[in-house]
Amino acid sequence: MKKIFVLTGEPSGDKLASTVISRLKLENSKIKYLSVGGAHLKNLGINSIFELKEITFLGFTSVLLNIFKIRVKINQTVDEIIKFNPDILFSVDSPDFTLRVAERVKKINTNIKTIHYVAPQVWVWRKNRVKKIKKFIDHMLLLFNFEKKYFEEENIKNTFVGHPLIENIKKSQTIIENILPKNKKIISLFPGSRKSEINVLLPILIDFVKLMNKRNEDYFFYFHATEENKNLILENLKTSKINNLDVASDENIKSKILSNSIFAVSKSGTVSLQICNSNIPLIIIYKLSFINFMIFKMLVNVKFANIINIINNREVIPELLQDECNANEIYKSVIYFLNNPIIIQKQLNECTKTLDGIRSKTSSADEASSVLLKYLS
């Protein structure tokens, strides 16, 4: 029986991995799996060697403070992979964890094929990392077509699979009219999938909602959460005493809520692609500690935080970062957009044009699973 170890490092990677494995199971139901994964892989019947939350850290200082824990988890993961002896180590995103594990595994057992999904953003920083990756990654699966040149320069096998968040997936049949607020305009809020992100951005977004409510209460706000973080957000909302605010974690329900929204405020990250693909206007927010931000500024090679802006090399979507990431600035930006439908339409048109240029011909899951199958044959 063929075996695959699925290695993720955070909830978003767990979700991405599950879409590929779901497709793979349709093609070959006799593959044996083990993982470092979360709820999505668990729903596919794939056991994880430990809970994903044990390795989810954000920021340079957080990594440094947890370096011993991370080292222990890397050692444990490598040991379990070697013991499992898979045909393929399928690592997904979270390169600071997954690629360290892959490198160690390859040194111990060169027969294990290493395939990584979601290339590290070498076009943002650490371009020299590609030379190192070449030594232990057999195949790189790319979300964006423009990434190919960085890996082809080093003769690393790669496949552009496209980004799953911008696929034209069939609309969910989930009926949510009974939970949507009547006579309210919906604004979607995305505080992130990591606990450390939520701890920073959630209080800011709650204060933003309070400012919006002072203006009028014609709006209803939904926090989009992962299952793992839903209770964390709900606990924080208990003391806010805001009635026009709720949390959604079910994927189908979140998708429906987003499609019924008039605007979104999102943390910087790939979720912004999903928002753009739903044709919803948005602004980007993010905040790091001062030390993390200064380190980040020294290392990055791009002007912007958001991928749409990076591709266009200009600010298509407003970014409120660091000191500008506060309730007042978010409030002013959102009101400005809501009062200017022409500006909204311009952003939507530019985002649509950008997304059309980076879509794959089929689906990311189909493309990725076909690469995995080739390595199993």
MINU-403178 format. One record per residue (C-alpha): residue number from 0; residue in three letters; chain; x, z, y. Coordinates in pm, whole numbers, plus 50000, padded with zeros to 5 digits. Example, Ala and Ser with C-alpha at 12.3 -4.5 7.8 and 13.67 -1.06 7.14 Angstrom:
<rs>
+-----+-----+---+-------+-------+-------+
|   k |   r | c |  east |    up | north |
+-----+-----+---+-------+-------+-------+
|   0 | ALA | A | 51230 | 50780 | 49550 |
|   1 | SER | A | 51367 | 50714 | 49894 |
+-----+-----+---+-------+-------+-------+
</rs>
This chain:
<rs>
+-----+-----+---+-------+-------+-------+
|   k |   r | c |  east |    up | north |
+-----+-----+---+-------+-------+-------+
|   0 | MET | A | 50000 | 50000 | 50000 |
|   1 | LYS | A | 50127 | 49905 | 50346 |
|   2 | LYS | A | 50170 | 50190 | 50594 |
|   3 | ILE | A | 50164 | 50215 | 50973 |
|   4 | PHE | A | 50253 | 50517 | 51186 |
|   5 | VAL | A | 50068 | 50503 | 51520 |
|   6 | LEU | A | 50260 | 50684 | 51794 |
|   7 | THR | A | 50091 | 50767 | 52126 |
|   8 | GLY | A | 50169 | 51017 | 52401 |
|   9 | GLU | A | 49851 | 51056 | 52608 |
|  10 | PRO | A | 49473 | 50989 | 52593 |
|  11 | SER | A | 49494 | 50640 | 52747 |
|  12 | GLY | A | 49747 | 50534 | 52483 |
|  13 | ASP | A | 49529 | 50683 | 52210 |
|  14 | LYS | A | 49240 | 50470 | 52335 |
|  15 | LEU | A | 49449 | 50152 | 52352 |
|  16 | ALA | A | 49590 | 50210 | 52004 |
|  17 | SER | A | 49242 | 50263 | 51859 |
|  18 | THR | A | 49121 | 49922 | 51980 |
|  19 | VAL | A | 49407 | 49751 | 51798 |
|  20 | ILE | A | 49371 | 49956 | 51479 |
|  21 | SER | A | 48993 | 49897 | 51476 |
|  22 | ARG | A | 49062 | 49523 | 51476 |
|  23 | LEU | A | 49336 | 49561 | 51215 |
|  24 | LYS | A | 49104 | 49752 | 50981 |
|  25 | LEU | A | 48866 | 49457 | 50985 |
|  26 | GLU | A | 49148 | 49227 | 50870 |
|  27 | ASN | A | 49303 | 49464 | 50616 |
|  28 | SER | A | 49122 | 49776 | 50499 |
|  29 | LYS | A | 49399 | 49886 | 50261 |
|  30 | ILE | A | 49657 | 49998 | 50517 |
|  31 | LYS | A | 49749 | 50369 | 50517 |
|  32 | TYR | A | 49786 | 50539 | 50857 |
|  33 | LEU | A | 49931 | 50853 | 51010 |
|  34 | SER | A | 49966 | 50922 | 51381 |
|  35 | VAL | A | 50042 | 51121 | 51687 |
|  36 | GLY | A | 49704 | 51056 | 51841 |
|  37 | GLY | A | 49387 | 51190 | 51996 |
|  38 | ALA | A | 49010 | 51163 | 51970 |
|  39 | HIS | A | 48990 | 50783 | 51946 |
|  40 | LEU | A | 49227 | 50752 | 51651 |
|  41 | LYS | A | 49065 | 51055 | 51490 |
|  42 | ASN | A | 48729 | 50875 | 51507 |
|  43 | LEU | A | 48888 | 50601 | 51297 |
|  44 | GLY | A | 48979 | 50856 | 51031 |
|  45 | ILE | A | 49349 | 50867 | 51124 |
|  46 | ASN | A | 49507 | 51212 | 51110 |
|  47 | SER | A | 49750 | 51329 | 51376 |
|  48 | ILE | A | 50053 | 51545 | 51293 |
|  49 | PHE | A | 49976 | 51760 | 51599 |
|  50 | GLU | A | 49736 | 51761 | 51895 |
|  51 | LEU | A | 49808 | 51512 | 52169 |
|  52 | LYS | A | 49779 | 51773 | 52445 |
|  53 | GLU | A | 50096 | 51937 | 52315 |
|  54 | ILE | A | 50310 | 51654 | 52456 |
|  55 | THR | A | 50116 | 51537 | 52763 |
|  56 | PHE | A | 50331 | 51612 | 53066 |
|  57 | LEU | A | 50338 | 51452 | 53411 |
|  58 | GLY | A | 50617 | 51434 | 53666 |
|  59 | PHE | A | 50990 | 51482 | 53649 |
|  60 | THR | A | 50979 | 51856 | 53712 |
|  61 | SER | A | 50709 | 51907 | 53447 |
|  62 | VAL | A | 50926 | 51724 | 53195 |
|  63 | LEU | A | 51228 | 51933 | 53290 |
|  64 | LEU | A | 51033 | 52258 | 53260 |
|  65 | ASN | A | 50907 | 52152 | 52917 |
|  66 | ILE | A | 51225 | 51981 | 52796 |
|  67 | PHE | A | 51274 | 52220 | 52504 |
|  68 | LYS | A | 50914 | 52174 | 52386 |
|  69 | ILE | A | 50949 | 51796 | 52416 |
|  70 | ARG | A | 51272 | 51797 | 52218 |
|  71 | VAL | A | 51110 | 52000 | 51943 |
|  72 | LYS | A | 50816 | 51760 | 51930 |
|  73 | ILE | A | 51043 | 51455 | 51922 |
|  74 | ASN | A | 51237 | 51605 | 51630 |
|  75 | GLN | A | 50916 | 51697 | 51448 |
|  76 | THR | A | 50770 | 51349 | 51503 |
|  77 | VAL | A | 51086 | 51171 | 51384 |
|  78 | ASP | A | 51095 | 51389 | 51071 |
|  79 | GLU | A | 50730 | 51315 | 50990 |
|  80 | ILE | A | 50773 | 50940 | 51044 |
|  81 | ILE | A | 51078 | 50926 | 50817 |
|  82 | LYS | A | 50891 | 51127 | 50554 |
|  83 | PHE | A | 50587 | 50895 | 50582 |
|  84 | ASN | A | 50822 | 50593 | 50557 |
|  85 | PRO | A | 50591 | 50337 | 50720 |
|  86 | ASP | A | 50640 | 49961 | 50719 |
|  87 | ILE | A | 50568 | 49966 | 51095 |
|  88 | LEU | A | 50611 | 50224 | 51368 |
|  89 | PHE | A | 50348 | 50115 | 51620 |
|  90 | SER | A | 50424 | 50295 | 51947 |
|  91 | VAL | A | 50187 | 50275 | 52242 |
|  92 | ASP | A | 50276 | 50342 | 52608 |
|  93 | SER | A | 50424 | 50682 | 52717 |
|  94 | PRO | A | 50779 | 50539 | 52691 |
|  95 | ASP | A | 50960 | 50860 | 52779 |
|  96 | PHE | A | 50824 | 51007 | 52455 |
|  97 | THR | A | 50743 | 50716 | 52224 |
|  98 | LEU | A | 51059 | 50512 | 52285 |
|  99 | ARG | A | 51281 | 50816 | 52236 |
| 100 | VAL | A | 51115 | 50868 | 51899 |
| 101 | ALA | A | 51143 | 50497 | 51811 |
| 102 | GLU | A | 51513 | 50496 | 51895 |
| 103 | ARG | A | 51581 | 50793 | 51668 |
| 104 | VAL | A | 51372 | 50648 | 51384 |
| 105 | LYS | A | 51550 | 50311 | 51400 |
| 106 | LYS | A | 51890 | 50480 | 51375 |
| 107 | ILE | A | 51781 | 50665 | 51060 |
| 108 | ASN | A | 51588 | 50383 | 50889 |
| 109 | THR | A | 51649 | 50026 | 51008 |
| 110 | ASN | A | 51390 | 49893 | 50760 |
| 111 | ILE | A | 51102 | 50037 | 50965 |
| 112 | LYS | A | 50981 | 49767 | 51204 |
| 113 | THR | A | 50928 | 49899 | 51556 |
| 114 | ILE | A | 50654 | 49737 | 51765 |
| 115 | HIS | A | 50578 | 49875 | 52110 |
| 116 | TYR | A | 50249 | 49810 | 52294 |
| 117 | VAL | A | 50252 | 49836 | 52676 |
| 118 | ALA | A | 50603 | 49757 | 52793 |
| 119 | PRO | A | 50776 | 50017 | 53011 |
| 120 | GLN | A | 50752 | 49907 | 53372 |
| 121 | VAL | A | 51108 | 49780 | 53402 |
| 122 | TRP | A | 50995 | 49570 | 53699 |
| 123 | VAL | A | 50924 | 49897 | 53883 |
| 124 | TRP | A | 51238 | 50087 | 53790 |
| 125 | ARG | A | 51522 | 50116 | 53537 |
| 126 | LYS | A | 51568 | 49743 | 53473 |
| 127 | ASN | A | 51883 | 49823 | 53274 |
| 128 | ARG | A | 51661 | 50000 | 53023 |
| 129 | VAL | A | 51580 | 49661 | 52868 |
| 130 | LYS | A | 51935 | 49635 | 52732 |
| 131 | LYS | A | 51890 | 49970 | 52557 |
| 132 | ILE | A | 51544 | 49883 | 52424 |
| 133 | LYS | A | 51688 | 49574 | 52259 |
| 134 | LYS | A | 51877 | 49796 | 52015 |
| 135 | PHE | A | 51573 | 49961 | 51858 |
| 136 | ILE | A | 51251 | 49766 | 51937 |
| 137 | ASP | A | 51172 | 49466 | 51715 |
| 138 | HIS | A | 50877 | 49335 | 51914 |
| 139 | MET | A | 50731 | 49413 | 52256 |
| 140 | LEU | A | 50360 | 49358 | 52330 |
| 141 | LEU | A | 50307 | 49281 | 52699 |
| 142 | LEU | A | 49998 | 49347 | 52911 |
| 143 | PHE | A | 50109 | 49112 | 53189 |
| 144 | ASN | A | 50243 | 48760 | 53160 |
| 145 | PHE | A | 50496 | 48808 | 53442 |
| 146 | GLU | A | 50676 | 49072 | 53229 |
| 147 | LYS | A | 50802 | 48813 | 52978 |
| 148 | LYS | A | 51105 | 48711 | 53181 |
| 149 | TYR | A | 51251 | 49063 | 53176 |
| 150 | PHE | A | 51251 | 49078 | 52796 |
| 151 | GLU | A | 51335 | 48716 | 52728 |
| 152 | GLU | A | 51653 | 48757 | 52935 |
| 153 | GLU | A | 51769 | 48998 | 52663 |
| 154 | ASN | A | 51625 | 48793 | 52375 |
| 155 | ILE | A | 51374 | 49063 | 52282 |
| 156 | LYS | A | 51083 | 48925 | 52080 |
| 157 | ASN | A | 50768 | 48963 | 52286 |
| 158 | THR | A | 50405 | 48855 | 52300 |
| 159 | PHE | A | 50176 | 48851 | 52602 |
| 160 | VAL | A | 49857 | 49012 | 52469 |
| 161 | GLY | A | 49675 | 49072 | 52798 |
| 162 | HIS | A | 49523 | 49389 | 52935 |
| 163 | PRO | A | 49216 | 49525 | 52753 |
| 164 | LEU | A | 49068 | 49666 | 53074 |
| 165 | ILE | A | 49014 | 49320 | 53220 |
| 166 | GLU | A | 48851 | 49155 | 52921 |
| 167 | ASN | A | 48499 | 49021 | 52937 |
| 168 | ILE | A | 48366 | 49261 | 52677 |
| 169 | LYS | A | 48000 | 49239 | 52581 |
| 170 | LYS | A | 47785 | 49465 | 52790 |
| 171 | SER | A | 47692 | 49794 | 52624 |
| 172 | GLN | A | 47330 | 49840 | 52526 |
| 173 | THR | A | 47342 | 50205 | 52628 |
| 174 | ILE | A | 47034 | 50294 | 52832 |
| 175 | ILE | A | 47120 | 50538 | 53111 |
| 176 | GLU | A | 46835 | 50484 | 53356 |
| 177 | ASN | A | 46698 | 50825 | 53261 |
| 178 | ILE | A | 47019 | 51001 | 53367 |
| 179 | LEU | A | 47097 | 50800 | 53679 |
| 180 | PRO | A | 46983 | 50974 | 53998 |
| 181 | LYS | A | 46679 | 50822 | 54165 |
| 182 | ASN | A | 46717 | 50683 | 54518 |
| 183 | LYS | A | 47088 | 50766 | 54531 |
| 184 | LYS | A | 47389 | 50540 | 54575 |
| 185 | ILE | A | 47656 | 50614 | 54314 |
| 186 | ILE | A | 48024 | 50664 | 54391 |
| 187 | SER | A | 48260 | 50689 | 54092 |
| 188 | LEU | A | 48559 | 50925 | 54101 |
| 189 | PHE | A | 48862 | 50895 | 53872 |
| 190 | PRO | A | 49088 | 51206 | 53884 |
| 191 | GLY | A | 49315 | 51092 | 53597 |
| 192 | SER | A | 49349 | 51161 | 53226 |
| 193 | ARG | A | 49631 | 51415 | 53238 |
| 194 | LYS | A | 49561 | 51782 | 53303 |
| 195 | SER | A | 49840 | 51792 | 53562 |
| 196 | GLU | A | 49683 | 51498 | 53753 |
| 197 | ILE | A | 49340 | 51661 | 53746 |
| 198 | ASN | A | 49476 | 51992 | 53875 |
| 199 | VAL | A | 49612 | 51813 | 54182 |
| 200 | LEU | A | 49343 | 51553 | 54253 |
| 201 | LEU | A | 49022 | 51734 | 54154 |
| 202 | PRO | A | 49019 | 51986 | 54444 |
| 203 | ILE | A | 49089 | 51703 | 54690 |
| 204 | LEU | A | 48802 | 51495 | 54552 |
| 205 | ILE | A | 48562 | 51791 | 54558 |
| 206 | ASP | A | 48643 | 51845 | 54926 |
| 207 | PHE | A | 48587 | 51473 | 54985 |
| 208 | VAL | A | 48239 | 51501 | 54829 |
| 209 | LYS | A | 48162 | 51795 | 55058 |
| 210 | LEU | A | 48258 | 51586 | 55360 |
| 211 | MET | A | 48036 | 51302 | 55242 |
| 212 | ASN | A | 47747 | 51542 | 55197 |
| 213 | LYS | A | 47786 | 51669 | 55554 |
| 214 | ARG | A | 47726 | 51312 | 55668 |
| 215 | ASN | A | 47422 | 51265 | 55443 |
| 216 | GLU | A | 47316 | 51323 | 55084 |
| 217 | ASP | A | 47221 | 50968 | 54997 |
| 218 | TYR | A | 47504 | 50954 | 54744 |
| 219 | PHE | A | 47556 | 51081 | 54391 |
| 220 | PHE | A | 47910 | 51129 | 54260 |
| 221 | TYR | A | 48032 | 51095 | 53901 |
| 222 | PHE | A | 48369 | 51212 | 53776 |
| 223 | HIS | A | 48492 | 50986 | 53496 |
| 224 | ALA | A | 48668 | 51205 | 53239 |
| 225 | THR | A | 48818 | 51186 | 52892 |
| 226 | GLU | A | 48654 | 51396 | 52620 |
| 227 | GLU | A | 48965 | 51615 | 52620 |
| 228 | ASN | A | 48934 | 51694 | 52992 |
| 229 | LYS | A | 48558 | 51704 | 53044 |
| 230 | ASN | A | 48533 | 52083 | 53011 |
| 231 | LEU | A | 48830 | 52136 | 53242 |
| 232 | ILE | A | 48653 | 51941 | 53518 |
| 233 | LEU | A | 48318 | 52111 | 53453 |
| 234 | GLU | A | 48480 | 52453 | 53482 |
| 235 | ASN | A | 48625 | 52357 | 53821 |
| 236 | LEU | A | 48289 | 52226 | 53942 |
| 237 | LYS | A | 48100 | 52547 | 53864 |
| 238 | THR | A | 48217 | 52714 | 54184 |
| 239 | SER | A | 48168 | 52408 | 54405 |
| 240 | LYS | A | 47788 | 52452 | 54433 |
| 241 | ILE | A | 47742 | 52076 | 54476 |
| 242 | ASN | A | 47416 | 51941 | 54336 |
| 243 | ASN | A | 47484 | 51567 | 54363 |
| 244 | LEU | A | 47787 | 51569 | 54134 |
| 245 | ASP | A | 47830 | 51530 | 53757 |
| 246 | VAL | A | 48086 | 51446 | 53487 |
| 247 | ALA | A | 48069 | 51165 | 53230 |
| 248 | SER | A | 48302 | 51124 | 52930 |
| 249 | ASP | A | 48120 | 50890 | 52690 |
| 250 | GLU | A | 48284 | 50546 | 52720 |
| 251 | ASN | A | 47960 | 50346 | 52720 |
| 252 | ILE | A | 47795 | 50576 | 52971 |
| 253 | LYS | A | 48101 | 50568 | 53199 |
| 254 | SER | A | 48100 | 50189 | 53187 |
| 255 | LYS | A | 47733 | 50177 | 53285 |
| 256 | ILE | A | 47781 | 50431 | 53564 |
| 257 | LEU | A | 48071 | 50229 | 53703 |
| 258 | SER | A | 47874 | 49904 | 53696 |
| 259 | ASN | A | 47597 | 50080 | 53893 |
| 260 | SER | A | 47838 | 50224 | 54151 |
| 261 | ILE | A | 47875 | 50100 | 54507 |
| 262 | PHE | A | 48232 | 50230 | 54541 |
| 263 | ALA | A | 48513 | 50405 | 54353 |
| 264 | VAL | A | 48796 | 50640 | 54441 |
| 265 | SER | A | 49062 | 50621 | 54172 |
| 266 | LYS | A | 49396 | 50773 | 54092 |
| 267 | SER | A | 49676 | 50518 | 54076 |
| 268 | GLY | A | 49694 | 50369 | 53729 |
| 269 | THR | A | 49556 | 50107 | 53495 |
| 270 | VAL | A | 49199 | 50235 | 53529 |
| 271 | SER | A | 49194 | 50052 | 53863 |
| 272 | LEU | A | 49195 | 49725 | 53666 |
| 273 | GLN | A | 48877 | 49831 | 53489 |
| 274 | ILE | A | 48717 | 49909 | 53825 |
| 275 | CYS | A | 48820 | 49569 | 53966 |
| 276 | ASN | A | 48695 | 49397 | 53651 |
| 277 | SER | A | 48356 | 49562 | 53709 |
| 278 | ASN | A | 48360 | 49408 | 54060 |
| 279 | ILE | A | 48347 | 49748 | 54231 |
| 280 | PRO | A | 48537 | 49806 | 54559 |
| 281 | LEU | A | 48785 | 50095 | 54557 |
| 282 | ILE | A | 49070 | 50283 | 54715 |
| 283 | ILE | A | 49371 | 50431 | 54534 |
| 284 | ILE | A | 49489 | 50792 | 54564 |
| 285 | TYR | A | 49784 | 50981 | 54419 |
| 286 | LYS | A | 49995 | 51285 | 54489 |
| 287 | LEU | A | 50318 | 51418 | 54340 |
| 288 | SER | A | 50515 | 51727 | 54425 |
| 289 | PHE | A | 50769 | 51671 | 54704 |
| 290 | ILE | A | 51064 | 51679 | 54460 |
| 291 | ASN | A | 50898 | 51438 | 54216 |
| 292 | PHE | A | 50806 | 51203 | 54500 |
| 293 | MET | A | 51160 | 51194 | 54640 |
| 294 | ILE | A | 51303 | 51120 | 54294 |
| 295 | PHE | A | 51036 | 50852 | 54247 |
| 296 | LYS | A | 51120 | 50689 | 54582 |
| 297 | MET | A | 51488 | 50671 | 54489 |
| 298 | LEU | A | 51420 | 50502 | 54157 |
| 299 | VAL | A | 51142 | 50250 | 54223 |
| 300 | ASN | A | 51194 | 49884 | 54305 |
| 301 | VAL | A | 50844 | 49808 | 54440 |
| 302 | LYS | A | 50658 | 49881 | 54764 |
| 303 | PHE | A | 50321 | 49971 | 54613 |
| 304 | ALA | A | 50172 | 50202 | 54351 |
| 305 | ASN | A | 49885 | 49982 | 54231 |
| 306 | ILE | A | 49938 | 49682 | 54001 |
| 307 | ILE | A | 49701 | 49455 | 54200 |
| 308 | ASN | A | 49906 | 49524 | 54514 |
| 309 | ILE | A | 50235 | 49482 | 54326 |
| 310 | ILE | A | 50131 | 49141 | 54191 |
| 311 | ASN | A | 50024 | 49026 | 54538 |
| 312 | ASN | A | 50314 | 49200 | 54715 |
| 313 | ARG | A | 50070 | 49329 | 54978 |
| 314 | GLU | A | 49798 | 49591 | 55009 |
| 315 | VAL | A | 49483 | 49434 | 54869 |
| 316 | ILE | A | 49356 | 49781 | 54774 |
| 317 | PRO | A | 49429 | 50068 | 55020 |
| 318 | GLU | A | 49664 | 50332 | 54883 |
| 319 | LEU | A | 49644 | 50693 | 55003 |
| 320 | LEU | A | 49957 | 50857 | 54867 |
| 321 | GLN | A | 50118 | 51196 | 54917 |
| 322 | ASP | A | 50024 | 51342 | 55261 |
| 323 | GLU | A | 49757 | 51075 | 55308 |
| 324 | CYS | A | 49599 | 51183 | 54980 |
| 325 | ASN | A | 49363 | 51437 | 55133 |
| 326 | ALA | A | 48987 | 51475 | 55170 |
| 327 | ASN | A | 48975 | 51365 | 55534 |
| 328 | GLU | A | 49170 | 51041 | 55481 |
| 329 | ILE | A | 48971 | 50955 | 55170 |
| 330 | TYR | A | 48647 | 51019 | 55359 |
| 331 | LYS | A | 48752 | 50799 | 55653 |
| 332 | SER | A | 48860 | 50514 | 55423 |
| 333 | VAL | A | 48543 | 50520 | 55214 |
| 334 | ILE | A | 48316 | 50529 | 55522 |
| 335 | TYR | A | 48512 | 50243 | 55678 |
| 336 | PHE | A | 48453 | 50027 | 55371 |
| 337 | LEU | A | 48088 | 50122 | 55334 |
| 338 | ASN | A | 48030 | 50027 | 55697 |
| 339 | ASN | A | 48207 | 49691 | 55657 |
| 340 | PRO | A | 48056 | 49477 | 55377 |
| 341 | ILE | A | 48272 | 49181 | 55483 |
| 342 | ILE | A | 48587 | 49387 | 55411 |
| 343 | ILE | A | 48443 | 49490 | 55076 |
| 344 | GLN | A | 48371 | 49130 | 54978 |
| 345 | LYS | A | 48720 | 49021 | 55077 |
| 346 | GLN | A | 48875 | 49285 | 54851 |
| 347 | LEU | A | 48647 | 49190 | 54561 |
| 348 | ASN | A | 48734 | 48820 | 54596 |
| 349 | GLU | A | 49107 | 48888 | 54602 |
| 350 | CYS | A | 49089 | 49124 | 54302 |
| 351 | THR | A | 48889 | 48871 | 54100 |
| 352 | LYS | A | 49141 | 48597 | 54176 |
| 353 | THR | A | 49429 | 48825 | 54072 |
| 354 | LEU | A | 49262 | 48929 | 53745 |
| 355 | ASP | A | 49186 | 48567 | 53654 |
| 356 | GLY | A | 49558 | 48500 | 53669 |
| 357 | ILE | A | 49653 | 48773 | 53419 |
| 358 | ARG | A | 49384 | 48750 | 53149 |
| 359 | SER | A | 49474 | 48663 | 52792 |
| 360 | LYS | A | 49292 | 48379 | 52615 |
| 361 | THR | A | 49136 | 48600 | 52346 |
| 362 | SER | A | 49159 | 48981 | 52358 |
| 363 | SER | A | 49446 | 49227 | 52372 |
| 364 | ALA | A | 49337 | 49390 | 52045 |
| 365 | ASP | A | 49318 | 49055 | 51865 |
| 366 | GLU | A | 49659 | 48945 | 51989 |
| 367 | ALA | A | 49826 | 49278 | 51911 |
| 368 | SER | A | 49671 | 49313 | 51564 |
| 369 | SER | A | 49780 | 48959 | 51471 |
| 370 | VAL | A | 50142 | 49052 | 51554 |
| 371 | LEU | A | 50117 | 49365 | 51338 |
| 372 | LEU | A | 49973 | 49163 | 51048 |
| 373 | LYS | A | 50263 | 48916 | 51063 |
| 374 | TYR | A | 50511 | 49203 | 51025 |
| 375 | LEU | A | 50313 | 49338 | 50727 |
| 376 | SER | A | 50310 | 49007 | 50540 |
+-----+-----+---+-------+-------+-------+
</rs>
